[in-house]
Amino acid sequence: VSKVLLVGVGLINGSFSLAMKHRRDVEFGGSDLSEEHLSKAVDLGIVSQSFALEEGIAWADFVLIGTPVNAIKKILPEVLELVRDDQLVVDFGSTKETICHAVKNHPNRANFLAAHPIAGTEHSGPEAAFPELYQNKNLIICEREKTNEFLLEDFLNLARGAGFYFTFMSAGEHDKHLAYISHLSHISSFVLSNTVLQKEKDGEVILDLAGSGFESTVRLAKSSPAMWSSIFNENKLRVLDSIKAYQAELDELKRMIENEEVEEVSKYLEEGRKIRKILK
Amino acid sequence: VSKVLLVGVGLINGSFSLAMKHRRDVEFGGSDLSEEHLSKAVDLGIVSQSFALEEGIAWADFVLIGTPVNAIKKILPEVLELVRDDQLVVDFGSTKETICHAVKNHPNRANFLAAHPIAGTEHSGPEAAFPELYQNKNLIICEREKTNEFLLEDFLNLARGAGFYFTFMSAGEHDKHLAYISHLSHISSFVLSNTVLQKEKDGEVILDLAGSGFESTVRLAKSSPAMWSSIFNENKLRVLDSIKAYQAELDELKRMIENEEVEEVSKYLEEGRKIRKILK
């Protein structure tokens, strides 16, 4: 039986466990700063027992860290301090470079794997977890060469059981791409929400006038502020780059609208519409 | 039998017809600049016959105009010229003020109703039409007092059959609210798409790294460029206002990220997250 300690029992770690609920060869324990989340995770069958962190690490074969990224960066070196040779610590944070940097010269670096599941929802906490979240989803693995290859192989086998396939890249590459493809989406969504809420004080009006388009574009603004403020901070320089690129694009479109260049606006939208060919 | 002429046989008018396909007391005819769309609309059962515009108007009880808004503004005065006292022309455009203005002093103003269905998808054309689009959706009616009350009543009965409920407001109010709640969503989505496509030249990378969050936020960028370039132009001043407000919000968030004000960023996101309470 593989013993898996979930450090943080919210959407990300919780869904990993629920995906394997039918398996008798994997056992899940949990550790969380929130007593409430921990007892909910037990109630929901996400973990069968709860642990203080140190105690849980001693019990586990795999330690999965699924907390906001600032917390990962902070606790990871301490967790790595406690592991035996045959244990693997995996983090599921949405940024990778500062996390990898924090344990770059750690004596137990080979017992750590940096990973990022490309899946999630705008909800958070143990109640948001569900078994299908990772079905056919991409788990990005960074700096694979720094992880003990046998421990890595064991973990990939486990994660395959949750539904994942894998891609591999450097932590810097990961953070650069994700700044544009993921972090910027969240920023534009939160900014849209704040702009509309500033202007429209009456929620009834929004509800009456919002089509499915607004709902879709603003959906990510329902995401966890603790998680996302921390991601923007950890990936600060690249997030700022992506914001600047976005601002330049927005300025260009604004100028064309101002000058009533309808044909040019239409061409601009046609360019953006090419995303159709990529996302079916 | 009520005879309804669809001027433009795409998503908007097409879905109106398909919602009433089972009814034997309503008959739909179509007119469209695109022969291809017109023959598809016949094949799909959206209309039972196709007409040249003038001929169709002579045939119809109701004339529904569901074309891009610049085309509505252009053809509406000409269409109104041709109607009899017992006919009603309805436009389904996403902006209302310039359209209402174009027929403000028209001798047949009472035979016109300005309407906007708060429903749609990112797809367009007759094949995008489907019968459930307007189920329990809001049809905004502007300047109702300028429309003949009996013709209005008849039309509301018809539209109720497509699934609509109704709200009433002035054209200016409509355009102001929609600039923020709808048009700005489309702008932020198109700009996000262009920013990502500029940066990520490799579609495979986008596909591998895009979670459902990116897909949701960028969905509206799949919308029709002809339709949206025309909306931005017709509602130019209010759209520019909404862009400026959005830019100010984005600048604020950017500044906080730059200064590593993580707590402030978190509060900002918490504000945006209040949209949860409005959109369940």
Contacts between the chains, C-beta under 8 A, distances in Angstrom:
chain1	res1	chain2	res2	distance
A	70	B	262	7.6
A	118	B	208	7.4
A	118	B	209	6.1
A	118	B	210	7.4
A	118	B	211	4.9
A	119	B	211	5.8
A	119	B	212	7.4
A	120	B	211	6.0
A	120	B	212	7.6
A	120	B	213	6.7
A	121	B	212	7.4
A	122	B	213	7.6
A	137	B	211	7.9
A	138	B	208	5.6
A	138	B	209	7.4
A	140	B	209	7.5
A	167	B	208	5.6
A	177	B	200	7.0
A	177	B	205	6.3
A	177	B	209	5.3
A	178	B	209	6.5
A	180	B	195	6.9
A	180	B	196	5.2
A	180	B	199	5.0
A	180	B	200	6.3
A	181	B	196	6.0
A	181	B	200	6.9
A	181	B	206	6.2
A	181	B	209	4.8
A	181	B	210	5.5
A	181	B	214	5.4
A	182	B	209	7.2
A	182	B	210	7.8
A	182	B	211	6.4
A	182	B	213	6.4
A	182	B	214	6.2
A	184	B	192	6.5
A	184	B	195	6.7
A	184	B	196	7.3
A	185	B	192	6.3
A	185	B	213	5.4
A	185	B	214	4.8
A	185	B	217	4.2
A	185	B	218	7.1
A	186	B	213	6.9
A	186	B	217	8.0
A	187	B	250	7.5
A	187	B	253	6.6
A	188	B	188	4.9
A	188	B	189	8.0
A	188	B	191	7.5
A	188	B	192	5.2
A	188	B	217	6.3
A	189	B	188	7.9
A	189	B	217	5.4
A	189	B	272	7.7
A	190	B	253	7.2
A	190	B	268	7.2
A	190	B	269	5.4
A	190	B	272	4.1
A	190	B	273	7.8
A	191	B	188	7.5
A	191	B	246	6.2
A	191	B	249	4.8
A	191	B	250	4.9
A	191	B	253	6.1
A	191	B	272	7.4
A	192	B	184	6.5
A	192	B	185	6.4
A	192	B	188	5.2
A	192	B	246	6.9
A	193	B	272	3.8
A	193	B	273	7.5
A	193	B	274	7.7
A	193	B	275	4.5
A	194	B	249	5.0
A	194	B	268	6.9
A	194	B	271	5.6
A	194	B	272	4.6
A	195	B	180	6.9
A	195	B	184	6.7
A	195	B	242	7.1
A	195	B	245	5.1
A	195	B	246	4.6
A	195	B	249	4.9
A	196	B	180	5.2
A	196	B	181	6.0
A	196	B	184	7.3
A	196	B	275	7.5
A	197	B	271	6.9
A	197	B	272	7.1
A	197	B	274	6.1
A	197	B	275	6.5
A	198	B	245	6.9
A	198	B	249	7.3
A	199	B	180	5.0
A	199	B	242	7.6
A	199	B	245	6.4
A	200	B	177	7.0
A	200	B	180	6.3
A	200	B	181	6.9
A	203	B	277	7.1
A	203	B	278	4.3
A	205	B	177	6.4
A	206	B	181	6.1
A	206	B	278	5.2
A	206	B	279	7.7
A	207	B	278	5.8
A	207	B	279	7.1
A	208	B	118	7.4
A	208	B	138	5.6
A	208	B	167	5.7
A	209	B	118	6.1
A	209	B	138	7.4
A	209	B	140	7.5
A	209	B	177	5.3
A	209	B	178	6.5
A	209	B	181	4.7
A	209	B	182	7.2
A	210	B	118	7.5
A	210	B	181	5.5
A	210	B	182	7.8
A	210	B	279	6.6
A	211	B	118	4.9
A	211	B	119	5.8
A	211	B	120	6.0
A	211	B	137	7.9
A	211	B	182	6.4
A	212	B	119	7.4
A	212	B	120	7.6
A	212	B	121	7.4
A	213	B	120	6.8
A	213	B	122	7.6
A	213	B	182	6.4
A	213	B	185	5.4
A	213	B	186	6.9
A	213	B	219	7.6
A	213	B	220	5.1
A	213	B	223	8.0
A	214	B	181	5.4
A	214	B	182	6.2
A	214	B	185	4.8
A	215	B	279	5.5
A	216	B	216	5.0
A	216	B	217	7.5
A	216	B	219	5.0
A	216	B	220	6.9
A	217	B	185	4.2
A	217	B	186	8.0
A	217	B	188	6.3
A	217	B	189	5.4
A	217	B	216	7.5
A	217	B	217	5.8
A	217	B	219	7.3
A	217	B	220	5.9
A	218	B	185	7.1
A	218	B	275	5.6
A	218	B	279	7.3
A	219	B	213	7.6
A	219	B	216	5.0
A	219	B	217	7.3
A	220	B	213	5.1
A	220	B	216	6.9
A	220	B	217	5.9
A	221	B	269	7.8
A	221	B	272	4.4
A	221	B	273	6.0
A	221	B	275	5.3
A	222	B	273	5.9
A	222	B	275	6.7
A	222	B	276	4.8
A	223	B	213	8.0
A	223	B	269	7.7
A	223	B	273	7.4
A	225	B	265	8.0
A	225	B	266	4.6
A	225	B	267	7.7
A	225	B	269	3.7
A	225	B	270	4.7
A	225	B	273	6.2
A	226	B	266	6.3
A	228	B	269	5.6
A	229	B	262	5.2
A	229	B	263	7.7
A	229	B	265	4.1
A	229	B	266	3.9
A	229	B	269	5.9
A	230	B	262	6.8
A	232	B	257	5.1
A	232	B	265	6.0
A	233	B	257	7.1
A	233	B	260	6.0
A	233	B	262	5.0
A	233	B	265	7.2
A	236	B	257	6.2
A	236	B	258	7.7
A	236	B	260	6.9
A	239	B	257	6.3
A	240	B	254	6.8
A	240	B	257	6.4
A	240	B	258	6.2
A	242	B	195	7.1
A	242	B	199	7.7
A	243	B	250	7.0
A	243	B	253	8.0
A	243	B	254	5.1
A	243	B	257	7.6
A	245	B	195	5.1
A	245	B	198	6.9
A	245	B	199	6.4
A	246	B	191	6.2
A	246	B	192	6.9
A	246	B	195	4.6
A	246	B	250	7.8
A	247	B	247	7.4
A	247	B	250	6.8
A	247	B	254	7.9
A	249	B	191	4.8
A	249	B	194	5.0
A	249	B	195	4.9
A	249	B	198	7.3
A	250	B	187	7.5
A	250	B	191	4.8
A	250	B	243	7.0
A	250	B	246	7.8
A	250	B	247	6.8
A	250	B	250	8.0
A	253	B	187	6.6
A	253	B	190	7.2
A	253	B	191	6.1
A	254	B	240	6.8
A	254	B	243	5.1
A	254	B	247	7.9
A	257	B	232	5.1
A	257	B	233	7.1
A	257	B	236	6.2
A	257	B	239	6.3
A	257	B	240	6.4
A	257	B	243	7.6
A	258	B	236	7.7
A	258	B	240	6.2
A	260	B	233	6.0
A	260	B	236	6.9
A	262	B	70	7.6
A	262	B	229	5.2
A	262	B	230	6.8
A	262	B	233	5.0
A	263	B	229	7.7
A	265	B	225	8.0
A	265	B	229	4.1
A	265	B	232	6.0
A	265	B	233	7.2
A	266	B	225	4.6
A	266	B	226	6.3
A	266	B	229	3.9
A	267	B	225	7.7
A	268	B	190	7.2
A	268	B	194	6.9
A	269	B	190	5.4
A	269	B	221	7.8
A	269	B	223	7.7
A	269	B	225	3.7
A	269	B	228	5.7
A	269	B	229	5.9
A	270	B	225	4.7
A	271	B	194	5.7
A	271	B	197	6.9
A	272	B	189	7.7
A	272	B	190	4.1
A	272	B	191	7.4
A	272	B	193	3.8
A	272	B	194	4.6
A	272	B	197	7.1
A	272	B	221	4.4
A	273	B	190	7.9
A	273	B	193	7.5
A	273	B	221	6.0
A	273	B	222	5.9
A	273	B	223	7.5
A	273	B	225	6.2
A	274	B	193	7.7
A	274	B	197	6.1
A	275	B	193	4.5
A	275	B	196	7.5
A	275	B	197	6.5
A	275	B	218	5.6
A	275	B	221	5.3
A	275	B	222	6.7
A	276	B	222	4.8
A	277	B	203	7.1
A	278	B	203	4.3
A	278	B	206	5.3
A	278	B	207	5.8
A	279	B	206	7.7
A	279	B	207	7.1
A	279	B	210	6.6
A	279	B	215	5.5
A	279	B	218	7.3
